[in-house]
Amino acid sequence: MITTLVQPLINAGNRILDTLPLCPFVSIEAITLDNQTLAAISWFIPFNEIIALLNTWLAAIVIWYAAKTVMRWAKMIS
């Protein structure tokens, strides 16, 4: 009885999954810019500096949460 109720849901899920591409990155790979365009965009928006800043910020946040968790486990803070 449960199989007869679940089987249509499984079939619908399979149909939905069949419509998706095998690799989700195919459409992203199709969008390419030449190096001159990227250089012009990078001149206005400093991607390297933004990524470096975000990496530093993320590392600081991870260290802060790790220290906070260890202190809570050690009952140093409430």
PDB file of N, CA, C and O in Angstrom:
ATOM      1  N   MET A   1       0.825  -1.194   0.000  1.00  0.00           N
ATOM      2  CA  MET A   1       0.000   0.000   0.000  1.00  0.00           C
ATOM      3  C   MET A   1       0.868   1.256   0.000  1.00  0.00           C
ATOM      4  O   MET A   1       0.612   2.201  -0.747  1.00  0.00           O
ATOM      5  N   ILE A   2       1.894   1.254   0.844  1.00  0.00           N
ATOM      6  CA  ILE A   2       2.772   2.429   0.897  1.00  0.00           C
ATOM      7  C   ILE A   2       3.502   2.600  -0.424  1.00  0.00           C
ATOM      8  O   ILE A   2       3.726   3.724  -0.873  1.00  0.00           O
ATOM      9  N   THR A   3       3.872   1.491  -1.045  1.00  0.00           N
ATOM     10  CA  THR A   3       4.573   1.551  -2.324  1.00  0.00           C
ATOM     11  C   THR A   3       3.701   2.213  -3.384  1.00  0.00           C
ATOM     12  O   THR A   3       4.197   2.995  -4.196  1.00  0.00           O
ATOM     13  N   THR A   4       2.410   1.905  -3.382  1.00  0.00           N
ATOM     14  CA  THR A   4       1.520   2.498  -4.384  1.00  0.00           C
ATOM     15  C   THR A   4       1.328   3.989  -4.140  1.00  0.00           C
ATOM     16  O   THR A   4       1.039   4.735  -5.076  1.00  0.00           O
ATOM     17  N   LEU A   5       1.484   4.431  -2.896  1.00  0.00           N
ATOM     18  CA  LEU A   5       1.363   5.848  -2.599  1.00  0.00           C
ATOM     19  C   LEU A   5       2.660   6.613  -2.909  1.00  0.00           C
ATOM     20  O   LEU A   5       2.626   7.771  -3.325  1.00  0.00           O
ATOM     21  N   VAL A   6       3.783   5.955  -2.703  1.00  0.00           N
ATOM     22  CA  VAL A   6       5.074   6.618  -2.865  1.00  0.00           C
ATOM     23  C   VAL A   6       5.557   6.574  -4.312  1.00  0.00           C
ATOM     24  O   VAL A   6       6.268   7.479  -4.748  1.00  0.00           O
ATOM     25  N   GLN A   7       5.191   5.556  -5.050  1.00  0.00           N
ATOM     26  CA  GLN A   7       5.685   5.376  -6.418  1.00  0.00           C
ATOM     27  C   GLN A   7       5.384   6.586  -7.320  1.00  0.00           C
ATOM     28  O   GLN A   7       6.278   6.982  -8.067  1.00  0.00           O
ATOM     29  N   PRO A   8       4.189   7.199  -7.305  1.00  0.00           N
ATOM     30  CA  PRO A   8       3.980   8.392  -8.137  1.00  0.00           C
ATOM     31  C   PRO A   8       4.907   9.550  -7.747  1.00  0.00           C
ATOM     32  O   PRO A   8       5.345  10.306  -8.614  1.00  0.00           O
ATOM     33  N   LEU A   9       5.207   9.694  -6.458  1.00  0.00           N
ATOM     34  CA  LEU A   9       6.131  10.746  -6.037  1.00  0.00           C
ATOM     35  C   LEU A   9       7.541  10.468  -6.553  1.00  0.00           C
ATOM     36  O   LEU A   9       8.242  11.385  -6.981  1.00  0.00           O
ATOM     37  N   ILE A  10       7.945   9.221  -6.512  1.00  0.00           N
ATOM     38  CA  ILE A  10       9.265   8.854  -7.023  1.00  0.00           C
ATOM     39  C   ILE A  10       9.335   9.095  -8.523  1.00  0.00           C
ATOM     40  O   ILE A  10      10.335   9.608  -9.024  1.00  0.00           O
ATOM     41  N   ASN A  11       8.290   8.731  -9.234  1.00  0.00           N
ATOM     42  CA  ASN A  11       8.253   8.957 -10.689  1.00  0.00           C
ATOM     43  C   ASN A  11       8.309  10.447 -11.010  1.00  0.00           C
ATOM     44  O   ASN A  11       9.023  10.856 -11.927  1.00  0.00           O
ATOM     45  N   ALA A  12       7.563  11.262 -10.264  1.00  0.00           N
ATOM     46  CA  ALA A  12       7.581  12.706 -10.503  1.00  0.00           C
ATOM     47  C   ALA A  12       8.970  13.276 -10.205  1.00  0.00           C
ATOM     48  O   ALA A  12       9.467  14.123 -10.947  1.00  0.00           O
ATOM     49  N   GLY A  13       9.585  12.819  -9.136  1.00  0.00           N
ATOM     50  CA  GLY A  13      10.936  13.269  -8.811  1.00  0.00           C
ATOM     51  C   GLY A  13      11.938  12.878  -9.881  1.00  0.00           C
ATOM     52  O   GLY A  13      12.816  13.667 -10.231  1.00  0.00           O
ATOM     53  N   ASN A  14      11.814  11.675 -10.400  1.00  0.00           N
ATOM     54  CA  ASN A  14      12.704  11.227 -11.475  1.00  0.00           C
ATOM     55  C   ASN A  14      12.520  12.061 -12.737  1.00  0.00           C
ATOM     56  O   ASN A  14      13.498  12.386 -13.411  1.00  0.00           O
ATOM     57  N   ARG A  15      11.274  12.413 -13.066  1.00  0.00           N
ATOM     58  CA  ARG A  15      11.027  13.263 -14.234  1.00  0.00           C
ATOM     59  C   ARG A  15      11.651  14.639 -14.046  1.00  0.00           C
ATOM     60  O   ARG A  15      12.222  15.195 -14.984  1.00  0.00           O
ATOM     61  N   ILE A  16      11.546  15.182 -12.857  1.00  0.00           N
ATOM     62  CA  ILE A  16      12.152  16.494 -12.586  1.00  0.00           C
ATOM     63  C   ILE A  16      13.668  16.407 -12.702  1.00  0.00           C
ATOM     64  O   ILE A  16      14.294  17.276 -13.309  1.00  0.00           O
ATOM     65  N   LEU A  17      14.261  15.367 -12.127  1.00  0.00           N
ATOM     66  CA  LEU A  17      15.714  15.204 -12.191  1.00  0.00           C
ATOM     67  C   LEU A  17      16.201  14.948 -13.611  1.00  0.00           C
ATOM     68  O   LEU A  17      17.315  15.339 -13.960  1.00  0.00           O
ATOM     69  N   ASP A  18      15.387  14.301 -14.432  1.00  0.00           N
ATOM     70  CA  ASP A  18      15.774  14.049 -15.819  1.00  0.00           C
ATOM     71  C   ASP A  18      15.831  15.324 -16.642  1.00  0.00           C
ATOM     72  O   ASP A  18      16.545  15.376 -17.643  1.00  0.00           O
ATOM     73  N   THR A  19      15.095  16.351 -16.244  1.00  0.00           N
ATOM     74  CA  THR A  19      15.123  17.597 -17.001  1.00  0.00           C
ATOM     75  C   THR A  19      16.370  18.424 -16.686  1.00  0.00           C
ATOM     76  O   THR A  19      16.725  19.315 -17.459  1.00  0.00           O
ATOM     77  N   LEU A  20      17.037  18.146 -15.573  1.00  0.00           N
ATOM     78  CA  LEU A  20      18.241  18.896 -15.205  1.00  0.00           C
ATOM     79  C   LEU A  20      19.425  18.419 -16.033  1.00  0.00           C
ATOM     80  O   LEU A  20      19.482  17.253 -16.422  1.00  0.00           O
ATOM     81  N   PRO A  21      20.376  19.319 -16.307  1.00  0.00           N
ATOM     82  CA  PRO A  21      21.564  18.884 -17.048  1.00  0.00           C
ATOM     83  C   PRO A  21      22.447  18.000 -16.174  1.00  0.00           C
ATOM     84  O   PRO A  21      22.381  18.058 -14.946  1.00  0.00           O
ATOM     85  N   LEU A  22      23.273  17.181 -16.822  1.00  0.00           N
ATOM     86  CA  LEU A  22      24.170  16.308 -16.070  1.00  0.00           C
ATOM     87  C   LEU A  22      25.197  17.105 -15.289  1.00  0.00           C
ATOM     88  O   LEU A  22      25.556  16.728 -14.173  1.00  0.00           O
ATOM     89  N   CYS A  23      25.672  18.201 -15.858  1.00  0.00           N
ATOM     90  CA  CYS A  23      26.669  19.036 -15.198  1.00  0.00           C
ATOM     91  C   CYS A  23      26.106  20.453 -15.092  1.00  0.00           C
ATOM     92  O   CYS A  23      25.768  21.053 -16.113  1.00  0.00           O
ATOM     93  N   PRO A  24      25.998  21.001 -13.878  1.00  0.00           N
ATOM     94  CA  PRO A  24      25.438  22.346 -13.748  1.00  0.00           C
ATOM     95  C   PRO A  24      26.379  23.441 -14.232  1.00  0.00           C
ATOM     96  O   PRO A  24      25.966  24.592 -14.372  1.00  0.00           O
ATOM     97  N   PHE A  25      27.633  23.099 -14.489  1.00  0.00           N
ATOM     98  CA  PHE A  25      28.611  24.108 -14.872  1.00  0.00           C
ATOM     99  C   PHE A  25      28.729  24.305 -16.375  1.00  0.00           C
ATOM    100  O   PHE A  25      29.528  25.125 -16.827  1.00  0.00           O
ATOM    101  N   VAL A  26      27.951  23.570 -17.154  1.00  0.00           N
ATOM    102  CA  VAL A  26      28.010  23.709 -18.605  1.00  0.00           C
ATOM    103  C   VAL A  26      27.597  25.113 -19.015  1.00  0.00           C
ATOM    104  O   VAL A  26      28.248  25.727 -19.860  1.00  0.00           O
ATOM    105  N   SER A  27      26.534  25.624 -18.432  1.00  0.00           N
ATOM    106  CA  SER A  27      26.075  26.963 -18.807  1.00  0.00           C
ATOM    107  C   SER A  27      27.055  28.031 -18.336  1.00  0.00           C
ATOM    108  O   SER A  27      27.198  29.068 -18.984  1.00  0.00           O
ATOM    109  N   ILE A  28      27.727  27.790 -17.219  1.00  0.00           N
ATOM    110  CA  ILE A  28      28.707  28.757 -16.733  1.00  0.00           C
ATOM    111  C   ILE A  28      29.929  28.765 -17.637  1.00  0.00           C
ATOM    112  O   ILE A  28      30.481  29.828 -17.919  1.00  0.00           O
ATOM    113  N   GLU A  29      30.359  27.589 -18.098  1.00  0.00           N
ATOM    114  CA  GLU A  29      31.515  27.512 -18.979  1.00  0.00           C
ATOM    115  C   GLU A  29      31.225  28.157 -20.326  1.00  0.00           C
ATOM    116  O   GLU A  29      32.149  28.621 -20.993  1.00  0.00           O
ATOM    117  N   ALA A  30      29.973  28.197 -20.739  1.00  0.00           N
ATOM    118  CA  ALA A  30      29.619  28.796 -22.014  1.00  0.00           C
ATOM    119  C   ALA A  30      29.784  30.310 -21.982  1.00  0.00           C
ATOM    120  O   ALA A  30      29.977  30.935 -23.025  1.00  0.00           O
ATOM    121  N   ILE A  31      29.709  30.906 -20.791  1.00  0.00           N
ATOM    122  CA  ILE A  31      29.865  32.348 -20.655  1.00  0.00           C
ATOM    123  C   ILE A  31      31.341  32.634 -20.426  1.00  0.00           C
ATOM    124  O   ILE A  31      31.859  32.436 -19.327  1.00  0.00           O
ATOM    125  N   THR A  32      32.004  33.095 -21.456  1.00  0.00           N
ATOM    126  CA  THR A  32      33.415  33.419 -21.325  1.00  0.00           C
ATOM    127  C   THR A  32      33.649  34.843 -21.791  1.00  0.00           C
ATOM    128  O   THR A  32      33.012  35.321 -22.730  1.00  0.00           O
ATOM    129  N   LEU A  33      34.555  35.499 -21.132  1.00  0.00           N
ATOM    130  CA  LEU A  33      34.953  36.842 -21.524  1.00  0.00           C
ATOM    131  C   LEU A  33      36.420  36.806 -21.924  1.00  0.00           C
ATOM    132  O   LEU A  33      37.197  36.015 -21.388  1.00  0.00           O
ATOM    133  N   ASP A  34      36.791  37.647 -22.850  1.00  0.00           N
ATOM    134  CA  ASP A  34      38.192  37.678 -23.226  1.00  0.00           C
ATOM    135  C   ASP A  34      39.000  38.419 -22.155  1.00  0.00           C
ATOM    136  O   ASP A  34      38.439  39.098 -21.294  1.00  0.00           O
ATOM    137  N   ASN A  35      40.295  38.280 -22.224  1.00  0.00           N
ATOM    138  CA  ASN A  35      41.160  38.859 -21.197  1.00  0.00           C
ATOM    139  C   ASN A  35      41.103  40.377 -21.159  1.00  0.00           C
ATOM    140  O   ASN A  35      41.261  40.969 -20.092  1.00  0.00           O
ATOM    141  N   GLN A  36      40.883  41.015 -22.293  1.00  0.00           N
ATOM    142  CA  GLN A  36      40.806  42.476 -22.319  1.00  0.00           C
ATOM    143  C   GLN A  36      39.578  42.968 -21.571  1.00  0.00           C
ATOM    144  O   GLN A  36      39.646  43.965 -20.853  1.00  0.00           O
ATOM    145  N   THR A  37      38.470  42.284 -21.733  1.00  0.00           N
ATOM    146  CA  THR A  37      37.255  42.675 -21.021  1.00  0.00           C
ATOM    147  C   THR A  37      37.436  42.481 -19.521  1.00  0.00           C
ATOM    148  O   THR A  37      37.057  43.345 -18.731  1.00  0.00           O
ATOM    149  N   LEU A  38      38.015  41.345 -19.127  1.00  0.00           N
ATOM    150  CA  LEU A  38      38.253  41.102 -17.706  1.00  0.00           C
ATOM    151  C   LEU A  38      39.233  42.109 -17.128  1.00  0.00           C
ATOM    152  O   LEU A  38      39.067  42.547 -15.990  1.00  0.00           O
ATOM    153  N   ALA A  39      40.242  42.479 -17.886  1.00  0.00           N
ATOM    154  CA  ALA A  39      41.207  43.471 -17.413  1.00  0.00           C
ATOM    155  C   ALA A  39      40.533  44.826 -17.222  1.00  0.00           C
ATOM    156  O   ALA A  39      40.841  45.540 -16.268  1.00  0.00           O
ATOM    157  N   ALA A  40      39.629  45.180 -18.109  1.00  0.00           N
ATOM    158  CA  ALA A  40      38.927  46.463 -17.985  1.00  0.00           C
ATOM    159  C   ALA A  40      38.006  46.453 -16.768  1.00  0.00           C
ATOM    160  O   ALA A  40      37.935  47.437 -16.033  1.00  0.00           O
ATOM    161  N   ILE A  41      37.312  45.359 -16.559  1.00  0.00           N
ATOM    162  CA  ILE A  41      36.436  45.260 -15.387  1.00  0.00           C
ATOM    163  C   ILE A  41      37.265  45.263 -14.112  1.00  0.00           C
ATOM    164  O   ILE A  41      36.905  45.910 -13.128  1.00  0.00           O
ATOM    165  N   SER A  42      38.372  44.539 -14.136  1.00  0.00           N
ATOM    166  CA  SER A  42      39.229  44.449 -12.957  1.00  0.00           C
ATOM    167  C   SER A  42      39.882  45.786 -12.640  1.00  0.00           C
ATOM    168  O   SER A  42      40.254  46.027 -11.491  1.00  0.00           O
ATOM    169  N   TRP A  43      40.028  46.648 -13.616  1.00  0.00           N
ATOM    170  CA  TRP A  43      40.612  47.963 -13.367  1.00  0.00           C
ATOM    171  C   TRP A  43      39.662  48.808 -12.516  1.00  0.00           C
ATOM    172  O   TRP A  43      40.108  49.578 -11.665  1.00  0.00           O
ATOM    173  N   PHE A  44      38.362  48.667 -12.742  1.00  0.00           N
ATOM    174  CA  PHE A  44      37.366  49.416 -11.971  1.00  0.00           C
ATOM    175  C   PHE A  44      37.030  48.743 -10.638  1.00  0.00           C
ATOM    176  O   PHE A  44      36.828  49.422  -9.631  1.00  0.00           O
ATOM    177  N   ILE A  45      36.973  47.426 -10.634  1.00  0.00           N
ATOM    178  CA  ILE A  45      36.609  46.671  -9.436  1.00  0.00           C
ATOM    179  C   ILE A  45      37.807  45.797  -9.057  1.00  0.00           C
ATOM    180  O   ILE A  45      38.110  44.843  -9.773  1.00  0.00           O
ATOM    181  N   PRO A  46      38.483  46.092  -7.970  1.00  0.00           N
ATOM    182  CA  PRO A  46      39.692  45.336  -7.599  1.00  0.00           C
ATOM    183  C   PRO A  46      39.344  43.964  -6.990  1.00  0.00           C
ATOM    184  O   PRO A  46      39.291  43.812  -5.770  1.00  0.00           O
ATOM    185  N   PHE A  47      39.112  42.988  -7.851  1.00  0.00           N
ATOM    186  CA  PHE A  47      38.689  41.666  -7.393  1.00  0.00           C
ATOM    187  C   PHE A  47      39.717  41.011  -6.478  1.00  0.00           C
ATOM    188  O   PHE A  47      39.352  40.404  -5.472  1.00  0.00           O
ATOM    189  N   ASN A  48      41.006  41.130  -6.819  1.00  0.00           N
ATOM    190  CA  ASN A  48      42.033  40.489  -5.995  1.00  0.00           C
ATOM    191  C   ASN A  48      42.020  41.036  -4.574  1.00  0.00           C
ATOM    192  O   ASN A  48      42.128  40.271  -3.615  1.00  0.00           O
ATOM    193  N   GLU A  49      41.890  42.339  -4.430  1.00  0.00           N
ATOM    194  CA  GLU A  49      41.854  42.933  -3.101  1.00  0.00           C
ATOM    195  C   GLU A  49      40.587  42.557  -2.349  1.00  0.00           C
ATOM    196  O   GLU A  49      40.623  42.323  -1.141  1.00  0.00           O
ATOM    197  N   ILE A  50      39.466  42.498  -3.061  1.00  0.00           N
ATOM    198  CA  ILE A  50      38.206  42.114  -2.427  1.00  0.00           C
ATOM    199  C   ILE A  50      38.284  40.680  -1.922  1.00  0.00           C
ATOM    200  O   ILE A  50      37.851  40.389  -0.806  1.00  0.00           O
ATOM    201  N   ILE A  51      38.834  39.783  -2.736  1.00  0.00           N
ATOM    202  CA  ILE A  51      38.953  38.385  -2.325  1.00  0.00           C
ATOM    203  C   ILE A  51      39.897  38.247  -1.146  1.00  0.00           C
ATOM    204  O   ILE A  51      39.619  37.484  -0.220  1.00  0.00           O
ATOM    205  N   ALA A  52      41.016  38.975  -1.162  1.00  0.00           N
ATOM    206  CA  ALA A  52      41.962  38.923  -0.039  1.00  0.00           C
ATOM    207  C   ALA A  52      41.308  39.435   1.241  1.00  0.00           C
ATOM    208  O   ALA A  52      41.492  38.849   2.308  1.00  0.00           O
ATOM    209  N   LEU A  53      40.552  40.516   1.144  1.00  0.00           N
ATOM    210  CA  LEU A  53      39.871  41.069   2.308  1.00  0.00           C
ATOM    211  C   LEU A  53      38.813  40.104   2.842  1.00  0.00           C
ATOM    212  O   LEU A  53      38.701  39.917   4.053  1.00  0.00           O
ATOM    213  N   LEU A  54      38.042  39.493   1.953  1.00  0.00           N
ATOM    214  CA  LEU A  54      37.032  38.535   2.387  1.00  0.00           C
ATOM    215  C   LEU A  54      37.660  37.299   3.021  1.00  0.00           C
ATOM    216  O   LEU A  54      37.120  36.758   3.987  1.00  0.00           O
ATOM    217  N   ASN A  55      38.798  36.844   2.490  1.00  0.00           N
ATOM    218  CA  ASN A  55      39.492  35.703   3.090  1.00  0.00           C
ATOM    219  C   ASN A  55      39.962  36.039   4.496  1.00  0.00           C
ATOM    220  O   ASN A  55      39.807  35.230   5.411  1.00  0.00           O
ATOM    221  N   THR A  56      40.534  37.223   4.678  1.00  0.00           N
ATOM    222  CA  THR A  56      41.002  37.638   5.995  1.00  0.00           C
ATOM    223  C   THR A  56      39.836  37.770   6.962  1.00  0.00           C
ATOM    224  O   THR A  56      39.926  37.337   8.111  1.00  0.00           O
ATOM    225  N   TRP A  57      38.747  38.365   6.501  1.00  0.00           N
ATOM    226  CA  TRP A  57      37.565  38.534   7.346  1.00  0.00           C
ATOM    227  C   TRP A  57      36.998  37.174   7.749  1.00  0.00           C
ATOM    228  O   TRP A  57      36.650  36.967   8.911  1.00  0.00           O
ATOM    229  N   LEU A  58      36.905  36.244   6.790  1.00  0.00           N
ATOM    230  CA  LEU A  58      36.372  34.916   7.079  1.00  0.00           C
ATOM    231  C   LEU A  58      37.262  34.180   8.076  1.00  0.00           C
ATOM    232  O   LEU A  58      36.760  33.519   8.985  1.00  0.00           O
ATOM    233  N   ALA A  59      38.570  34.291   7.913  1.00  0.00           N
ATOM    234  CA  ALA A  59      39.484  33.647   8.854  1.00  0.00           C
ATOM    235  C   ALA A  59      39.299  34.217  10.255  1.00  0.00           C
ATOM    236  O   ALA A  59      39.292  33.463  11.229  1.00  0.00           O
ATOM    237  N   ALA A  60      39.149  35.531  10.374  1.00  0.00           N
ATOM    238  CA  ALA A  60      38.946  36.153  11.685  1.00  0.00           C
ATOM    239  C   ALA A  60      37.642  35.686  12.318  1.00  0.00           C
ATOM    240  O   ALA A  60      37.600  35.418  13.519  1.00  0.00           O
ATOM    241  N   ILE A  61      36.586  35.586  11.535  1.00  0.00           N
ATOM    242  CA  ILE A  61      35.290  35.135  12.052  1.00  0.00           C
ATOM    243  C   ILE A  61      35.379  33.676  12.512  1.00  0.00           C
ATOM    244  O   ILE A  61      34.852  33.330  13.569  1.00  0.00           O
ATOM    245  N   VAL A  62      36.037  32.823  11.731  1.00  0.00           N
ATOM    246  CA  VAL A  62      36.177  31.411  12.101  1.00  0.00           C
ATOM    247  C   VAL A  62      36.980  31.279  13.391  1.00  0.00           C
ATOM    248  O   VAL A  62      36.612  30.502  14.272  1.00  0.00           O
ATOM    249  N   ILE A  63      38.074  32.031  13.507  1.00  0.00           N
ATOM    250  CA  ILE A  63      38.885  31.991  14.728  1.00  0.00           C
ATOM    251  C   ILE A  63      38.070  32.475  15.922  1.00  0.00           C
ATOM    252  O   ILE A  63      38.143  31.883  16.999  1.00  0.00           O
ATOM    253  N   TRP A  64      37.294  33.544  15.744  1.00  0.00           N
ATOM    254  CA  TRP A  64      36.492  34.090  16.839  1.00  0.00           C
ATOM    255  C   TRP A  64      35.456  33.070  17.314  1.00  0.00           C
ATOM    256  O   TRP A  64      35.302  32.853  18.516  1.00  0.00           O
ATOM    257  N   TYR A  65      34.738  32.437  16.359  1.00  0.00           N
ATOM    258  CA  TYR A  65      33.739  31.443  16.746  1.00  0.00           C
ATOM    259  C   TYR A  65      34.388  30.217  17.383  1.00  0.00           C
ATOM    260  O   TYR A  65      33.843  29.658  18.335  1.00  0.00           O
ATOM    261  N   ALA A  66      35.540  29.791  16.872  1.00  0.00           N
ATOM    262  CA  ALA A  66      36.234  28.646  17.454  1.00  0.00           C
ATOM    263  C   ALA A  66      36.656  28.955  18.886  1.00  0.00           C
ATOM    264  O   ALA A  66      36.465  28.132  19.782  1.00  0.00           O
ATOM    265  N   ALA A  67      37.230  30.144  19.104  1.00  0.00           N
ATOM    266  CA  ALA A  67      37.651  30.523  20.460  1.00  0.00           C
ATOM    267  C   ALA A  67      36.440  30.632  21.383  1.00  0.00           C
ATOM    268  O   ALA A  67      36.498  30.209  22.538  1.00  0.00           O
ATOM    269  N   LYS A  68      35.369  31.187  20.888  1.00  0.00           N
ATOM    270  CA  LYS A  68      34.150  31.331  21.680  1.00  0.00           C
ATOM    271  C   LYS A  68      33.597  29.965  22.072  1.00  0.00           C
ATOM    272  O   LYS A  68      33.169  29.768  23.209  1.00  0.00           O
ATOM    273  N   THR A  69      33.607  29.023  21.132  1.00  0.00           N
ATOM    274  CA  THR A  69      33.106  27.678  21.411  1.00  0.00           C
ATOM    275  C   THR A  69      33.974  26.973  22.440  1.00  0.00           C
ATOM    276  O   THR A  69      33.455  26.337  23.357  1.00  0.00           O
ATOM    277  N   VAL A  70      35.289  27.078  22.299  1.00  0.00           N
ATOM    278  CA  VAL A  70      36.195  26.444  23.253  1.00  0.00           C
ATOM    279  C   VAL A  70      36.004  27.047  24.637  1.00  0.00           C
ATOM    280  O   VAL A  70      35.986  26.318  25.629  1.00  0.00           O
ATOM    281  N   MET A  71      35.861  28.356  24.720  1.00  0.00           N
ATOM    282  CA  MET A  71      35.650  29.003  26.023  1.00  0.00           C
ATOM    283  C   MET A  71      34.320  28.583  26.644  1.00  0.00           C
ATOM    284  O   MET A  71      34.227  28.426  27.861  1.00  0.00           O
ATOM    285  N   ARG A  72      33.295  28.401  25.819  1.00  0.00           N
ATOM    286  CA  ARG A  72      32.004  27.934  26.372  1.00  0.00           C
ATOM    287  C   ARG A  72      32.111  26.515  26.879  1.00  0.00           C
ATOM    288  O   ARG A  72      31.548  26.186  27.923  1.00  0.00           O
ATOM    289  N   TRP A  73      32.827  25.668  26.156  1.00  0.00           N
ATOM    290  CA  TRP A  73      33.023  24.302  26.612  1.00  0.00           C
ATOM    291  C   TRP A  73      33.813  24.264  27.903  1.00  0.00           C
ATOM    292  O   TRP A  73      33.567  23.417  28.762  1.00  0.00           O
ATOM    293  N   ALA A  74      34.772  25.187  28.047  1.00  0.00           N
ATOM    294  CA  ALA A  74      35.598  25.230  29.266  1.00  0.00           C
ATOM    295  C   ALA A  74      34.911  26.015  30.380  1.00  0.00           C
ATOM    296  O   ALA A  74      35.472  26.180  31.463  1.00  0.00           O
ATOM    297  N   LYS A  75      33.697  26.500  30.114  1.00  0.00           N
ATOM    298  CA  LYS A  75      32.905  27.267  31.089  1.00  0.00           C
ATOM    299  C   LYS A  75      33.619  28.558  31.512  1.00  0.00           C
ATOM    300  O   LYS A  75      33.479  29.004  32.651  1.00  0.00           O
ATOM    301  N   MET A  76      34.383  29.153  30.589  1.00  0.00           N
ATOM    302  CA  MET A  76      35.043  30.415  30.880  1.00  0.00           C
ATOM    303  C   MET A  76      34.083  31.590  30.689  1.00  0.00           C
ATOM    304  O   MET A  76      34.165  32.602  31.386  1.00  0.00           O
ATOM    305  N   ILE A  77      33.155  31.427  29.706  1.00  0.00           N
ATOM    306  CA  ILE A  77      32.147  32.467  29.460  1.00  0.00           C
ATOM    307  C   ILE A  77      30.781  31.813  29.474  1.00  0.00           C
ATOM    308  O   ILE A  77      30.659  30.594  29.348  1.00  0.00           O
ATOM    309  N   SER A  78      29.765  32.627  29.626  1.00  0.00           N
ATOM    310  CA  SER A  78      28.404  32.055  29.636  1.00  0.00           C
ATOM    311  C   SER A  78      27.686  32.338  28.345  1.00  0.00           C
ATOM    312  O   SER A  78      26.536  31.934  28.177  1.00  0.00           O
TER     313      SER A  78
END
